[in-house]
Structure formats: C-alpha cells, structure tokens
Amino acid sequence: MPRIRRGIMRPQMNRRSLLGAGVALGAGAATTAVATPARAQAVDGADAIVDTVVVGAGLAGLAAARKLVAAGKKVLVLEARDRVGGRVHDIGLANGGTIERGGQFTGPTQTRLQALADELGVKTFTGYNTGESIYYTADGTAIRYTGALPPMDNDSYQALGQAIYQLDTLASTVPVDTPWAAPKAEELDGQTFASWIEGNVTNANAKTILHLMSNGALSAESRDISLLWILYYIAVSGNETNPGNLTRLISTLGGARDSRFVGGPYQIATKMAAALGSKVVLKTPVRRIVQSGGSALVVADNLVVSASSVVVALPPTLAGRIVYSPALPATRDQLTQRFPLSSIGKAIAVYDKPFWRDAGLNGQVAALTGTTRSTFDNSPPDGSYGALLAFLDGDQMRAVEDKSDATVKQLILDDLTRYFGSKAATPTEFVLGRWDAEEYTRGGAPGFTPPGVLTRFGTAIRKTSGVIHWAGAETATFWNGHMEGAVRSGEQAAADILKG
Ligand SMILES: Cc1cc2nc3c(=O)[nH]c(=O)nc-3n(C[C@H](O)[C@H](O)[C@H](O)COP(=O)(O)OP(=O)(O)OC[C@H]3O[C@@H](n4cnc5c(N)ncnc54)[C@H](O)[C@@H]3O)c2cc1C
C-alpha cells in the first residue's frame, strides 16, 4: 500500500528503482542528478531533490533540460510515455527504412531547430518536389499543375492574391510575443477565419482555397479558429530577421515543408535524451504539482521530486490536466480550458518504388473530397523505396473516430488509388498515427485558439506561476506549433530560470 505523507499519495520507491527508470532509456549515463534518498526524504517526502523538474520529454522539455544541464543545474525530466520525443516519433520499417509518424518538415527561418540538429549531427534534405501536383475539385475532376497554387481562372487568382496580401498585411500588425496587443485585436479575435473569408472574399475558388489552407497549415477547420490566431500563426512563420508570411507558412519549396531530416527528426529527441542519460525518467506521468515556500513537489505516478523550479513542457490542454496546489490563477486555467490541439491523423503507405514519379507526379495532392485530402512524397532522399504521406485533417480525422484501423487504412488506400492509380492500392507496409487517440498527446500538430481566447486569456500563455515555467510548441513565439517553436520554447524557459 502506498504511504500517505502530507496529503500526497506517495508510492514506495527507492534510489535503485529510480535509477532503473532512468537507465530504461538505455543511454548508459554515468551520472544522475538525483539526490540520495536519505537527504531527499527529509524534504516533504520526496524521492529526489533537483534544481529543476522538467515535465514532458518532447523537443521542448528536452531542449530546456539540455540548456539547464549545460549551465550546471541538477535536472530531472519526467516523461509519461515509454519513449521520448512526444509528437516527434519515427519508426523503423521492415524494408530497413525509417518513417516519420509525427513532426517531420522543416524549412527556412527555423534556425534554432536547425542549429540543434547541426550540433547533434542530424542532416536535412530537400523534399521531393519534381513534377506536377494534383488538385481534385469537389466534383472529382483531377487537375495537374505546377507551382504553389492550384490552377484557376485569372479572376480567381487575383482574388486569392488579394486575400493573401490582406492577410499578410493584417498579420504584420500582430506582435509575435503579444498578439493580444495588436491594434485591432478585439475585432480580429471576435471572428473566425471562416467568417473573415466569407465576409471579405467574393470569388468562390479563392474562398475554397483559403478554407483548404486552414486544414493544410493547422489541420483545423477555418470555422474553429480565431482570425487573430491565424494572423498570429502567419506572423510567427519567420524569425528575428525575416517577418512571417502566409506563403512561407503553407509552401513546400522555400516554406515550412521545404525539407526533412535524414533518418528522421526523432534522432534529435533521442540524441538529446541520450546525452541527458538517467536524468530522463520514462513511464512517469506527472499528476500533481504542489508549491510552497518557493519550491515545488512534483508528484508523478511512481516518483515524488522536490525542485526549486519546474518547466511544464506539455500542450496546454494536457498541462491543464495536472492538479496544481495552490490552484493556478483563473486566467491560466481558463486558457488551458480553451486551447485545443487540432484533430490530426497521419498515414504512410510504403511501396517498392516511388512509382508516381514515373508519371511525372511529385506526390502532392490537394483534394476537396476524401478521407485524406493532402498527400506528399515521403520517400527517403535516395528514392530507394516509395512512401506516400497522407494527412487526415480536422473533420476528416473526426469522421473516422469510430472506425477500425483496418477500415481507415482502406479508406486512405482508396483515396491514394484515386489519386495515383492502382499501384497505390497495395503498399508493402502501412503506418497509421491516430494522434487524437494517444493518451499523452490527444491531438495534432499545432494548438490554436477559438475567438475570444487570445485577447482575454492569452497573457497567461508564458506567464510563470510561482516557480512553474510554461514551455511547449504552443507557448512559442516564432514557429509556434512547430518543432522549431518547441525547441525555442524550451530554451527560453531554461534561459528564464537561469536569469533567476
Ligand atoms: C502528425 C503530426 C505532424 C506534424 N508535422 C510537423 C512538421 O512537419 N513540422 C513541424 O515543425 N512540426 C510538426 N508537428 C508538430 C510538432 O511535432 C510539435 O509542435 C512538437 O513536436 C511539439 O513538441 P513539444 O515538446 O512542445 O510537445 P510534445 O511533443 O507534445 O511533448 C510533450 C511530452 O510530454 C509528455 N507528457 C504528456 N503528459 C505528461 C504528464 N502528465 N507527465 C509527464 N509527461 C507528459 C508527452 O508524452 C510528450 O512526450 C507535427 C505534429 C504531429 C502530431
């Protein structure tokens, strides 16, 4: 039976099992940040005392821990899953390759992620972009095209260009660190992206593409997202010297989906974790954080740790599921009640060769019908086998919630066959990531805010609560919601702690 001390359900745990948990990563680290039990148990029943506990071993948490450890701090990273990486996860294929289940693309201006990858020896390569894309209209007509935008008549192009210009212009008024302080924040946050499209764009083709951009860039329906949030998301698609713009956010070549990591981005997480060694403890979900007297007790399922500071590096909704004592300020809690992750699924169909390339296709589809409406060529850099990436965004992901993996697979293969021909029907391997269903993610690529949230509760995104610092891709400024944002947010939280 667990012993109860000072109101905390505390499991039996000793130093040996604590170290065992860290060693489960297999990193073979020689040192540990954990204090001896004799000393630790003198403090509020903790198993260990460290300077900082990091909650979550995604890119944000690992980047924070890496920086703190480099500065000489004693750190423990508590991770709920049996692996690190969070929304970044690659898996080995039977054909010897590696495929990205989660985050994968990077591009220009994502400087912190690329610097980190360089330090860790993980290289990038430009994604396959040779040949034509396909646009499937609502009546099922397939139109092949080159360039960033599907083919349209001149009026439609002009209307779309005008709308993109308007969005970029509005986005340029949104401060990347305080979007709620934009000059027209009230008006912009009082409507959805969909209502802006319907109210400002008259051309039907342009409207259709703008709604589709919402699915493509955020995996979310335009009716769900605040206009201010999407403008913010555009504004942060850059860095300190290159202002964000919509074209960079949605593009492959030269944009957010320009490049991939050779061997996959999961290596960035596993290499950081390996360097941290036994400071990363897996299978240890944090349930409660108790603050008193300028320090905190972090209570996990199988461990209690005392720390001078805590970095919670989780998506906002999951951060809101931890119990805080004393209770967090109302604004912070109300924010996490209103900051969903998008609905996203990601499937990879693997083939002996990238056969679509022979037909002059680059593997990219934008479709207005189907279970998957967005595909990419996800083959390795040498094209030694073929892989098609199929996204399930927003409503398409919600529509398959009750369907079995086998049924979802068939729906996706039916779509791929429609797009690329009969060879697409028989992949050699098939990988399906249902991120909404994963207990320790529960959604997708980025979070977003509905109307009225940024202006009323946004100030709580990064505001520390006592000794708790908030990190994670959704707390970032530049490249919020992306791997770059995750790394930046973790490094920023660490820098704030080191500043004192
Ligand atoms: C399908 C998909 C495709 C994507 N594509 C791209 C892309 O191409 N390019 C790009 O830049 N980004 C992409 N992203 C987004 C990117 O992966 C994320 O923004 C980034 O990885 C988030 O990192 P993070 O550390 O902030 O959060 P997470 O990766 O979510 O890490 C949080 C960690 O906390 C753990 N955790 C949760 N609850 C607890 C708890 N109570 N106690 C302890 N640990 C807990 C989780 O297990 C997880 O490991 C994609 C995401 C998905 C899902």
The ligand as an ORCA input file, in Angstrom:
! r2SCAN-3c Opt
* xyz 0 1
  C       1.096     14.200    -37.140
  C       1.943     15.394    -36.816
  C       2.655     16.015    -37.818
  C       3.450     17.122    -37.540
  N       4.195     17.668    -38.532
  C       5.080     18.649    -38.239
  C       6.019     19.087    -39.212
  O       6.058     18.556    -40.324
  N       6.887     20.081    -38.868
  C       6.881     20.653    -37.614
  O       7.699     21.543    -37.362
  N       6.013     20.229    -36.675
  C       5.138     19.237    -36.947
  N       4.305     18.760    -35.990
  C       4.280     19.455    -34.690
  C       5.488     19.116    -33.832
  O       5.683     17.725    -33.843
  C       5.222     19.619    -32.428
  O       4.958     21.005    -32.460
  C       6.395     19.427    -31.471
  O       6.992     18.171    -31.622
  C       5.867     19.615    -30.053
  O       6.884     19.393    -29.115
  P       6.596     19.697    -27.587
  O       7.783     19.249    -26.836
  O       6.149     21.089    -27.426
  O       5.319     18.815    -27.195
  P       5.129     17.237    -27.243
  O       5.908     16.660    -28.355
  O       3.668     17.007    -27.230
  O       5.799     16.736    -25.886
  C       5.108     16.666    -24.674
  C       5.630     15.457    -23.912
  O       5.014     15.414    -22.626
  C       4.613     14.085    -22.329
  N       3.534     14.170    -21.352
  C       2.220     14.433    -21.545
  N       1.574     14.491    -20.362
  C       2.501     14.261    -19.393
  C       2.460     14.202    -17.974
  N       1.335     14.408    -17.286
  N       3.602     13.918    -17.307
  C       4.768     13.714    -17.976
  N       4.865     13.763    -19.327
  C       3.746     14.050    -20.022
  C       4.221     13.517    -23.667
  O       4.264     12.121    -23.662
  C       5.276     14.138    -24.590
  O       6.425     13.337    -24.673
  C       3.516     17.638    -36.224
  C       2.806     17.006    -35.211
  C       2.030     15.891    -35.494
  C       1.280     15.211    -34.384
*
